[in-house]
Amino acid sequence: MRLKGVICYDGTGYGGFQIQANAPTIQAEIERVLAQLAGTETRVIAAGRTDAGVHAEGQVIAFDTDWRHPVVDLQRGMNALLPQQIAVFELCEVDARFHPRFDALTRSYRYTIYHAITRHPLFTRFSLHVAPSLDIEAMELAARCLVGSHDFLAFGSPPQGNNSVRVVSRALWSYQDPWLTFEIEANAFLYRMVRMLVGTLLRVGRGALSPEAFEQILETRDREKAGPAVVGQGLCLKSVVYAED
């Protein structure tokens, strides 16, 4: 049977979701635990291959298993054996044709900035420290041009093929002192796209770029004028939406 899971993880110290030869990964930890519980090697697929240091609150995975006990027992067993940084929030049986990546309608990410004079050591794992003062109104204005169907080649690389067009349904900044967050929802994302967007929007906030210049980068697809990408620690995959949700 095929199972669908919603997982949450602190990506600090991991090389990303996807298995790598030279770094610990979220996928490797999950597959290790499934092998212990099910007694067979199990391959896990995910909605998105989050980068090194990136977190997730609503990552979706799927895997096939011959587990013959209640699914809730498998979920409890996984949570008992997984590291403290990884937890399975939901686990249920789905159609054998379900694919967490290809069946996804939209994905939502949030980037968190700690906007204060002095960095806070307790927040460094999950946010980027940026000292005041940013022109948040200019950043909000620049972000509006992202909504719709655009070629985002200036801000990332396609994970497969050469299609860099993505459809963004929401892109906005929110500020509640001292937290500044950027939320973006799209049908899919390019490699490093959110981190490049945030890095470029921060240049708008610092006055190095105008909102109009930011939009021009998008339209001309000029990667040399975009970025730099911000660090992964402030980025979190919030949710993935499917037709049955």
C-alpha positions in Angstrom: 0.0 0.0 0.0 1.0 3.6 -0.5 1.1 5.9 2.5 1.1 9.7 2.5 2.8 11.5 5.4 3.0 15.2 6.5 6.3 15.8 8.3 7.9 18.6 10.1 11.7 19.1 10.6 14.4 21.4 11.8 16.8 21.4 8.9 19.7 22.7 10.9 22.7 20.3 10.5 21.1 18.5 7.5 22.2 18.7 3.9 18.6 19.1 2.8 15.8 16.6 2.3 17.3 14.4 -0.5 19.8 11.7 0.2 23.4 12.7 -0.4 26.6 10.8 -0.1 28.5 13.4 2.0 25.9 14.8 4.4 23.1 13.7 6.7 19.6 14.2 5.2 16.0 14.1 6.2 15.2 11.4 3.6 18.0 9.2 4.9 16.7 9.4 8.5 13.2 8.5 7.5 14.3 5.6 5.3 16.5 4.3 8.1 13.6 4.2 10.5 11.2 2.6 8.0 13.8 -0.1 7.4 13.9 -0.8 11.1 10.1 -0.9 11.5 9.1 -2.6 8.3 12.1 -4.9 7.9 12.7 -3.9 4.2 14.4 -1.1 2.4 11.8 1.6 1.6 12.2 4.5 -0.8 10.6 7.8 0.2 9.6 10.6 -2.3 8.7 14.1 -1.3 6.8 17.2 -2.5 10.0 19.3 -2.5 13.7 18.8 -2.1 14.5 21.5 0.5 18.1 22.7 0.6 20.7 22.5 3.3 19.5 24.2 6.5 16.0 24.7 5.3 13.1 23.7 7.5 9.6 22.3 6.9 6.3 22.4 8.7 4.2 20.8 6.0 6.5 18.7 3.9 4.6 15.8 2.2 6.1 12.4 1.6 4.9 9.1 0.2 6.2 5.6 0.2 5.1 2.0 -0.5 5.1 -0.5 2.3 3.9 -4.0 3.2 3.1 -2.9 6.8 0.3 -5.2 8.1 -0.6 -3.3 11.3 -2.7 -0.2 11.8 -1.1 2.8 10.1 -1.2 4.8 13.4 1.2 2.2 14.9 3.7 2.9 12.1 3.4 6.7 12.7 4.0 6.2 16.5 7.0 3.9 15.8 8.5 6.4 13.3 8.2 9.3 15.8 9.7 7.1 18.5 12.8 6.3 16.4 13.3 9.5 14.4 15.7 12.2 15.7 14.1 15.0 17.8 14.5 17.3 14.8 12.0 15.3 12.7 8.4 14.4 13.4 5.5 12.7 11.4 2.4 14.9 11.9 0.1 12.8 9.7 0.2 9.4 8.1 -2.6 7.8 6.0 -3.2 5.4 3.1 -3.7 6.9 -0.3 -4.3 5.8 -3.9 -1.3 3.9 -5.3 -1.0 6.5 -8.0 -0.5 9.4 -5.6 2.8 11.3 -6.1 3.6 14.1 -3.6 5.5 16.2 -6.1 3.6 15.8 -9.4 0.1 15.9 -7.8 0.8 19.1 -5.9 -1.3 22.1 -6.9 0.6 24.7 -4.9 3.4 25.0 -2.3 3.8 27.7 0.3 7.1 29.0 1.8 7.8 31.5 4.5 11.1 33.3 5.0 11.6 34.8 8.5 13.7 37.8 9.4 14.6 39.0 12.9 14.6 42.8 12.3 16.3 44.2 15.3 19.5 46.0 16.2 21.1 43.1 18.1 21.0 39.5 17.0 19.2 37.1 19.2 21.1 33.8 19.8 17.9 31.8 20.5 16.4 32.7 17.1 19.4 32.1 14.8 18.4 28.6 13.8 15.1 29.7 12.3 15.6 33.3 11.1 18.0 35.7 9.4 19.1 38.7 11.5 18.8 42.0 9.6 19.4 45.2 11.5 17.0 48.2 11.0 16.0 50.0 9.1 14.4 48.5 6.0 12.0 50.3 3.8 9.2 47.7 4.1 6.7 49.6 2.0 9.2 49.5 -0.9 9.7 45.7 -0.4 5.9 45.2 -0.4 5.5 47.2 -3.6 8.3 45.2 -5.3 6.8 41.9 -4.3 3.5 42.6 -5.9 5.0 42.2 -9.4 5.7 38.5 -8.6 2.0 37.5 -8.6 1.0 35.8 -11.8 2.7 33.7 -14.4 6.3 34.7 -15.0 9.7 33.4 -16.2 11.7 33.4 -13.0 15.0 32.5 -14.6 16.7 35.5 -12.9 16.0 34.0 -9.5 16.8 30.3 -9.9 17.3 27.2 -12.0 14.8 24.5 -13.0 15.4 21.3 -11.0 14.7 19.4 -14.2 14.5 20.5 -17.9 14.7 24.2 -18.9 11.2 25.5 -18.1 11.6 28.4 -15.6 8.0 29.7 -15.8 6.1 29.5 -12.5 2.7 30.7 -11.4 2.7 32.7 -8.2 -0.6 33.1 -6.4 0.6 35.0 -3.4 3.7 37.0 -2.5 3.6 39.4 0.5 5.5 40.8 3.4 4.2 41.0 7.0 5.8 42.9 9.8 5.1 42.5 13.5 8.0 44.0 15.5 10.6 42.5 15.5 9.5 39.8 13.0 9.5 40.4 9.2 8.2 37.5 7.1 7.9 36.9 3.4 5.2 34.4 2.3 5.0 33.1 -1.2 2.7 30.5 -2.8 3.2 29.0 -6.3 2.5 26.0 -8.3 6.2 25.1 -8.1 9.6 26.7 -7.4 13.0 26.9 -9.1 16.1 25.8 -7.2 17.0 28.6 -4.7 14.2 30.8 -6.0 12.7 31.9 -2.7 16.2 32.7 -1.2 17.1 34.7 -4.3 13.9 36.6 -4.3 14.3 37.5 -0.6 17.9 38.5 -1.1 17.0 40.8 -4.0 14.0 42.2 -2.1 16.3 43.1 0.8 18.3 45.2 -1.6 15.1 47.1 -2.3 14.6 47.5 1.4 18.1 48.9 1.8 17.6 51.4 -1.0 20.1 49.7 -3.4 17.3 48.8 -5.8 14.0 50.5 -6.6 10.8 48.5 -6.9 10.8 49.3 -10.6 14.4 48.0 -10.9 13.4 44.8 -9.2 10.5 44.3 -11.6 12.9 44.9 -14.5 15.2 42.1 -13.3 12.1 39.8 -13.3 11.1 40.9 -16.8 14.7 40.8 -18.4 15.6 37.5 -16.6 19.0 39.0 -15.8 20.4 36.7 -13.2 23.6 38.8 -12.8 21.5 41.6 -11.3 19.5 39.4 -8.9 20.4 38.2 -5.4 22.5 37.4 -3.5 20.6 34.5 -2.1 19.9 34.6 1.7 20.9 31.8 3.9 18.6 28.8 4.2 18.0 29.0 8.0 15.2 31.5 7.6 13.3 29.4 5.1 10.4 27.0 5.9 8.2 24.9 3.6 4.8 25.7 5.2 2.4 23.6 3.2 1.6 21.7 0.1 -2.0 21.7 -1.4 -3.6 18.9 -3.4 -6.9 18.5 -5.2 -8.4 16.4 -2.5 -7.5 18.8 0.3 
